[in-house]
């Protein structure tokens, strides 16, 4: 056996792989990952031409845990530079959908008919960093911060390959350049195409310690919001997702809630004329 291996080595028939070639442990620098990701979207010229974008299609709302709901409606995402409007609409009296916006300075959200905000709308108000940074909507939005790192200058941390829903994905930690936040944000990229396929936001509210005048302490609460992107197609030289899924979950206290919105875009258009008032919810 040893003689056979020796002969094969001499003849060059045994290939010994380099330990670093394609190794799952090989670390990418954040800027290398971002560069590959931008190439996956399109060339610099095509990216620069898309100053504004409108994506519209159908939407489905489902309550997975903590209730019963299955609604069909419409969705529209509108963006211009750093400004963004996210609308999902349903024709029901109790829940009319989601309406979230960022006008370049302030994030706002719509109110339900009962005069209250939905759970995901409350998330947007309390944890508005994703809107200010342009993370919401991923590359569907022209506000996507990885398109303009020189301006946004976030703190990025490459965290290696992680197994997410049965597949390996590059994980990139994201923090804004200025200010502090208790919101943990992770971006995920396909290792073959370097397309951005998921964003996950998570935070927790610590339990309050019981005191002599407070018999019960509040329990910990864990919140997570994920955005998933799929069905990538070419539009004006850019490869953009045409399926979008938003999931909100809250766990702790006395109940668990999981709500999900699934959007299928059937129209994506670039550089339409937009009214600036569109990005403010009154």
Residue pairs with C-beta under 8 A, 6 or more apart in sequence:
5 14
8 14
20 26
24 160
24 161
24 168
25 160
27 158
27 160
28 158
28 170
29 158
30 156
30 157
30 158
30 172
31 149
31 156
33 158
33 170
33 172
33 189
33 194
34 146
34 149
34 156
36 189
36 194
37 146
37 189
37 194
37 195
37 196
38 44
38 47
38 146
38 147
39 194
40 193
40 194
40 195
40 239
41 47
41 139
41 147
41 238
41 239
41 240
42 237
42 238
42 239
43 237
45 237
46 236
46 237
46 238
47 147
47 238
49 236
49 237
49 270
49 271
50 142
50 236
50 238
50 270
50 271
51 80
51 81
51 142
51 270
51 271
52 78
52 79
52 80
52 81
52 142
52 270
52 271
52 272
52 274
53 77
53 78
53 79
53 80
53 140
53 141
53 142
53 268
53 269
53 270
53 271
54 76
54 77
54 78
54 267
54 268
54 269
54 272
54 274
55 76
55 77
55 78
55 140
55 240
55 265
55 267
55 268
55 269
56 74
56 75
56 76
56 77
56 265
56 266
56 267
57 74
57 75
57 242
57 263
57 264
57 265
57 266
57 267
58 72
58 73
58 74
58 75
58 263
58 264
58 266
59 72
59 73
59 74
59 75
59 88
59 89
59 90
59 97
59 261
59 262
59 263
59 264
60 70
60 71
60 72
60 73
60 261
60 262
60 263
61 69
61 70
61 71
61 72
61 73
61 88
61 90
61 95
61 97
61 259
61 260
61 261
62 69
62 70
62 71
62 259
62 260
62 262
63 69
63 70
63 257
63 258
63 259
63 260
64 247
64 258
64 259
64 260
65 249
65 256
65 257
65 258
66 255
66 256
66 257
66 258
66 259
67 257
69 95
69 259
71 90
71 92
71 95
72 90
73 88
73 89
73 90
73 91
73 97
74 88
74 89
75 87
75 88
75 89
75 244
75 261
75 263
75 265
76 85
76 87
77 84
77 85
77 86
77 87
77 137
77 140
77 141
77 244
77 265
78 84
78 85
78 87
78 274
78 278
78 279
79 85
79 137
79 140
79 141
79 142
79 143
80 142
80 274
80 279
81 104
81 142
81 143
82 102
82 104
82 134
82 142
82 143
83 102
83 103
83 104
83 143
83 276
83 279
84 101
84 102
84 131
84 134
84 136
84 137
84 141
84 143
84 279
85 99
85 100
85 101
85 102
85 278
85 279
86 98
86 99
86 100
86 101
86 136
86 137
87 97
87 98
87 99
87 100
88 97
88 98
88 99
88 261
88 263
89 96
89 97
90 96
90 97
93 113
94 112
94 113
94 114
95 112
95 118
96 110
96 112
96 113
98 109
98 110
98 118
98 120
98 121
98 261
99 109
99 110
99 121
99 281
100 107
100 108
100 109
100 110
100 121
100 124
100 131
100 136
100 281
101 107
101 108
101 109
101 278
101 279
101 280
101 281
102 108
102 128
102 131
102 132
102 134
102 136
102 143
102 279
103 276
103 279
103 280
104 279
107 124
107 125
107 128
107 131
107 132
108 280
108 281
109 117
109 121
109 124
109 125
109 281
110 117
110 121
110 281
111 117
112 118
117 125
119 248
119 250
119 257
119 259
120 225
120 246
120 248
120 259
123 223
123 225
123 248
124 130
124 131
127 181
127 183
127 201
127 203
129 135
129 176
129 179
129 181
129 183
129 185
130 136
130 183
130 185
130 199
130 201
132 176
133 145
133 152
133 154
133 174
133 176
134 141
134 143
134 144
134 145
134 152
135 144
135 145
135 174
135 185
135 199
136 143
136 227
137 143
137 144
137 227
137 244
138 144
138 196
138 199
138 227
138 229
138 241
138 244
139 147
139 196
139 229
139 240
139 241
140 229
140 240
140 241
140 244
140 265
145 152
145 154
146 187
146 196
152 177
153 177
154 174
154 175
154 176
154 177
155 173
155 174
155 175
155 176
155 177
156 172
156 173
156 174
156 175
157 172
157 173
157 175
158 170
158 171
158 172
158 173
159 171
159 172
159 173
159 186
160 170
160 171
161 168
161 169
161 170
161 171
161 191
162 168
162 169
162 170
162 171
162 188
163 169
164 188
164 198
168 191
169 188
169 189
169 190
169 191
169 197
169 198
170 188
170 189
170 190
170 191
170 194
171 186
171 187
171 188
172 186
172 187
172 188
172 189
173 184
173 185
173 186
174 185
174 186
174 187
175 181
175 185
182 203
182 204
183 201
183 202
183 203
184 201
184 202
184 203
185 199
185 200
185 201
186 199
186 200
187 196
187 198
187 199
188 196
188 197
188 198
188 199
188 200
189 195
189 196
189 197
190 197
193 232
195 229
195 232
195 239
195 241
196 229
197 228
197 229
197 230
198 226
198 227
198 228
198 229
199 226
199 227
200 224
200 225
200 226
200 227
201 224
201 225
201 226
202 222
202 223
202 224
202 225
203 223
204 220
204 221
204 222
204 223
205 220
205 221
205 223
205 252
206 220
207 217
207 218
207 219
207 220
208 214
208 217
208 218
209 217
210 216
210 217
218 253
219 252
219 253
220 252
221 250
221 251
221 252
221 253
222 250
222 251
222 252
223 248
223 249
223 250
223 251
224 247
224 248
224 249
225 246
225 247
225 248
225 249
226 245
226 246
226 247
227 244
227 245
227 246
228 244
228 245
228 247
229 241
229 243
229 244
230 241
230 242
230 243
230 244
230 245
231 241
231 242
231 243
231 264
232 239
232 240
232 241
232 242
233 239
233 240
233 242
234 240
235 268
235 270
236 270
240 268
241 265
242 264
242 265
242 266
242 268
243 262
243 263
243 264
243 265
244 262
244 263
244 265
245 260
245 261
245 262
245 263
246 260
246 261
246 263
247 258
247 259
247 260
247 261
248 257
248 258
248 259
248 260
249 256
249 257
249 258
249 259
250 256
250 257
251 257
